[in-house]
Every structure is written in structure tokens, then in C-alpha cells.
Amino acid sequence: MEFFCYHRDRPGSTALRGELTEEHWSYMDRYAAELIARGPTFAGDGTPTGSVHIVDLPGPAAARAFAFDEPNHQAGVYRDVLLRRWRDLLGRTMWDFPGGAAGGNRYLVLGLGARGTTGPEVPPGRDDLIAFGPLLSDDGATWLGTAALVRAPDPGTARAVLAPDEYAAVEVHDWEFGGRR
């Protein structure tokens, strides 16, 4: 089962996050084979604001353990966690993205509070989609939103990967490929 996990940073936790970098990476190393995508989000000034992980795990209990046992979460770096079932509509990991890990701006686009009932369709021009899929209820039966990782020239272009009237709210966050440096 695939899960989307977005840990949002607590304001003022940047120094603590920095202290825990190696612990975080070591924890994620244990899930290397299960990760579909990963990476931090940032404010416009480059301050970290969160951490995205899309992971294939045996079930909801394993996903909750993954999200809540994470060292940054345990230490109080994160203020909250969005954890949802997810479905990989592109059928690849971020490492398989033809555009590679560098070059161009990257964004996390979240469409929340779905107004539609059918779920997302992969938009045309998928060459700039790194990951794309629906956010689902715990049982996987109800569409609750959409998560996309996108290469785009600017936030407005990234936002355009989601149909404009299908969501109660859309968030766009600066994002980059994660992992050990």
C-alpha cells in the first residue's frame, strides 16, 4: 500500500532539525527500498518548512509507525503530520523521473478538501511530473485530495497541474529531491 506523508515543521525548529539530520537520514535509509519519493519543503527564504515522504508499506499500522517514529517527529521538529493512503498514477519513483534530480524549480502541490468525486487524472504534459496521485481515505475508497511533485518554472505553473475547481484549497510549496548529500 502506498502512503503520502507530509511532516510540517514547527515554527522555530530549524536548529533542532539541523541537529537531527544524520538521525533522520539513518532512519530513512531503513526504508530506502520502499520510498517512492522524499524531500524537504522550504519557505521563500530557504528555511525548511516540512518533509515529504511517499512510501510503499504493508498497511496503515506500518505507515503510522513510519510517520510517528521518525526522529524529527519524536524530537518535536514537526507541528503536524498529513498521512494519507496514496496511489502512484505515474508508476515510477522520483529516481526514475526523466528530468533527473537537478535543474529547474521543484514544487509540492497539494489539492485538499476535494470537491469532485472522481479523483485526479494525470494531466497532459506529464514530462514535468515527478510524482502524482490521489490522497485517499484510510480504506482507500474515498478521494480526499491530490498530491503532486512537479518541476515547473514558477509556483503558478506548478499549481496549474490540478484542475482549478476540484479543490477547496491548494497549497504550493518549494520542494527538492531529498536524501543524503
C-alpha angles and dihedrals in degrees: 000000000000122000135189114215123185117179110195116209123243111239111263095020098112095104092049090048089054092051090054099046096110093044090051093049092046090052091049091047087067088062099042094120093049099047118107094176139349141173148120129274123220143201118238091268092055096258111144113251103174151333128251124206126174108190140173109225136163095257150316096300091055090047092052091049090049092051101041101037091054109122096236090051092047091050095049101254091129126065095196145351130227106204119175139156108258138189122216104228093179096054095223144087125246088257088063092053105126091220092063130220099294137052128058131028119298127207143185109222118193122188106194136184096030115225094183124073105212103062129232129316120209104262122233115266093045091168089100096047113105095177130355134175150120126283105228140193118263092268091047093237103105127060111226102170144308135271123201135175108207141181107218140149093243143357093265092057090046090051090054092071087081122068106256100232101039099084139059089213137007124201125196119194131180106249138178137193108274136213139088116334 
